[in-house]
Amino acid sequence: MDLNYTYFSGTNKLQKISFWTGVPIYGLEQTRFSYEYDNKGNLIQKVSHIPHVSATNFAKYDYRNLMLELNDPDPQTGIVKYKYDDQGNRISKVGNGLNEYYLRDHTGKEVAIYKDGGATLQSINLFGNGMIGYINKLNGNRYYYIKDHLGSIRQVRNGSNTVAAKNYQPYGSIIKAYNNATDYRYDFTGKQLDTETNFRYFGARYYDDIGRWTTVDPLADLFPGVSPYVYALNNPLTIVDPNGMDTLYFDNRGQYLADQTRAGEGDHVGYYSGADGNLVSFNFNDQSDATSILSSIGKHKPNNDNFYISGINIGENKIGQLFTAINSSETAKATAGYIFNQSFPGGMMDYTSQIASINKSINENVTVIGGVGYNNFDLGNYYWGKTMCNFGFTPTMAKFAAQMFERVFRQRNDHPTDQRAIGHGARR
């Protein structure tokens, strides 16, 4: 079926979805859904025009544009109310036949679900490389998820038995559900499906599987060239939005590294999967590294503020373990002459050369320390600063010493990215 999307004039707001048909009872064009918005751009009404499924949903929002209430004339749904904590994480869903409370950890992850006003523990989520399954506390059974490269749950297994399965359209609508798959709590990209609305809760926003968000992107002002309602930059086969206001690039093996930049600022942000399976973001010490990486893999598109990185080794590199222990006898020699002499190529403090001898990929290797990604050159500067800290230097003193070394022996100023890496390393 070919769907036609019609927008309110001069806006990104969807007015209706219709389809062309030759079946006489429908006519030539049949409206499937129509929409209304408030003055902030929040979807407040979605009317279904499908025969025998006709319904109207009315939504209310708080000052953060988070959905507080949904009123459905269908008596099976009725009024559903949502509550959130001060970080915007949903903590409860109460309504006609619904009475759920969500326990979250300090990062916002949903770790357990209670029912009956919080009196009954219904399930506990299991985490490894992301959410891997759950324990049903009502029957004591453990269930595990099999996911595709985007994190969408394709099967739910109990031991060797597949108890439920789903296939999805690219934007998340369900092609077919098997066994009890209609009872999936989490499905498309691992997000929770609210069966009372057929919206998925992502965190910052709710998602409709027509490829549209119900509210405007909280970061819309940073991306003027992209519709504030569009999902995954209209590329749901390789891009996932983890929380309703970000984009992550996945390859077909589920490996991901993504980079999203603010318009005109070039503040590239990288992502990698940490040891616990959670997504970790970092900033590049040298912004040109991101551009270099992107160019080297053919993903860099000039004049485009959204860039994606795949297949580059960005992660928790272990090279730094070689330089964390500074010999106390070397510390005793920390005179200006010793520092300068050992900082020349081949010296004890020439960490860049030592790192390069281990890893030749200078520009396409990033080591993440404390939320900052360093190329191998800057990683050497970081550990030079760390050594200076062990010698008793403050970050300012360490950067000044590096500046003097460059001016005296190389007749040039130290590069700003080198100075930044040295300052990071010299922090106590």
Secondary structure, DSSP 8 states (H G I E B T S, - for coil): --EEEEE-TTSS-EEEEEEE---TTT-SEEEEEEEEE-TTS-EEEEEE-STT--EEEEEEE-TTS-EEEEEESSTTTEEEEEEE-TTS-EEEEEETTEEEEEEE-TT--EEEEEETTTTEEEEEEEESSSEEEEEETTT--EEEEEE-TT--EEEEEETTEEEEEEEE-TTS-EEEEEETGGG-SB-GGG-EEETTTTEEE-SSSEEETTTEESS--TTGGG-TTS-TTBSGGG-TTTEE-SSSS--EEB-TTS-BEEEE--TTT---EEEEE-TTS-EEEEEESSHHHHHHHHHHTT---TT-SEEEE-S-EEE--SGGGGGS---HHHHTT--HHHHHHHHSTTSTT-HHHHHHHH---STTEEEEETTEEE-HHHHHHHHHHHHHHHTT--HHHHHHHHHHHHHHHHSS---HHHHHHHHHHT--
